[in-house]
Amino acid sequence: MAGMRILHTGDWHLGRTLLGADLLEHQAAFLDHLVGVVVQRSVDLVVIAGDVYDRAIPPVDAVRMLSTVLERLAAVATVVVTPGNHDSAARLGFGSAVMNERVRILAEPTRVGDPVLVDDPDGQVAVYGIPYLQPDMVRHALAPVPDEPLARSHHAVVGAAMDRIRADLGRRPGARSVVVAHAFVGGAEPSDSEQDIRVGGVDRVAESAFDGVDYVALGHLHGPQRVGGSDRIRYAGSPLAFSFGERNHTKSVTLVDLDASGAVTVELLPTPVPRRLVDVRGTIDAIESGLGAEDADAWVRVAVTDTVHPERMYARVKDHFPHALAITHEPADAPTHSASRTVTATSDPVEVAADFVTFATGAAPSDDELLVLRDAYEAAAATMSDHDRTAH
């Protein structure tokens, strides 16, 4: 195989849950699959474009999982990692200076112009890492002129980082280039499970910021996609779905062949699907009669549409969908209100409680239920009065 073979991945979010479901087992299965792909497809370089963890202080099992997979990958390829907005750059980058030469964590914003150099039969590839750049944290450090901070935007700070990268590349004639970055680049399509990274109303980085580089391996957006009209700038996407908004994604990792001229060809390799994500909507009778039975093994989000809240709704749905992650009551004929009731100090508490019953069950309380609400309110009011007299 001529040129360099690169596997581009990211947004692992190790330690994340899906509506309460623990995903570590499925994330471990993905990492096993990833190592297998690297071996089977003779990958030279693995780039991981941020959000390795789901939060700045990850669970111990997630840390162990990352340590193990980096060790396994380093045995067969060079690995370059950059932090994302979910990672703590300081924690993820701890010890990076003394790490194995085959595992490089590029977490320091002021060193974006210092590449990892990887050789192949066609020469040298310079791999640069741009961690997630919080504008307020780096607009002074990356400013080309001291005491003249950059604009408070992602485009400004990423643009300054790329200026440093292009300056270094200019000193490496003939070198091909890869940038691994975590950012929201204009023209890409977000999904609903990425954390908003807008700052000062400016969140997107223009595609043109990455001019002059052979391949840009992006992280942050969870849907695999190209940016612009070619495969030169791509998001690998997340390897698992992290919300029902991603249920129609085909999750993958990106295999990139970088030839001697710097041109790229791309192949998307699907990742294992632990369970499909499916929406089911219908009455409790329809569900018990087999609605959605073909999805019983899936993670499902169920909306029960009966007018009145069914008895034992949660248990009855779980009998048919043991992996249901969300069960809600959404009456199909629920009344629509032009305006919500404004609750003030003069509002009748029983009327407020009755409104809640109507909202929660889809039916107004009966006369007997209103009597129970009134009795409960009067008992509570009497208790409060007794407490006030005792206090004084």
Secondary structure, 3 states (H helix, E strand, C coil): CCCEEEEEECCCCECCEECCEECHHHHHHHHHHHHHHHHHCCCCEEEEECCCECCCCCCHHHHHHHHHHHHHHHCCCEEEEECCCCCCHHHHCCCHHHCCCCEEECCCHHHCCCCEEEEECCEEEEEEEECCCCHHHHCCCCCCCCCCCCCCCHHHHHHHHHHHHHHHHCCCCCCEEEEEEECCECCCCCCCCCCCCCECCECCECHHHHCCCCEEEEECCCCCEECCCCCCEEECCCCCCCCHHHCCCCCEEEEEEECCCCCEEEEEEECCCCCCEEEEEECHHHHHCCCCHHHCCCEEEEEECCCCCCCCHHHHHHHHCCCEEEEEECCCCCCCCCCCCCCCCCCCHHHHHHHHHHHHHCCCCCHHHHHHHHHHHHHHHHHHHHHHHHHC
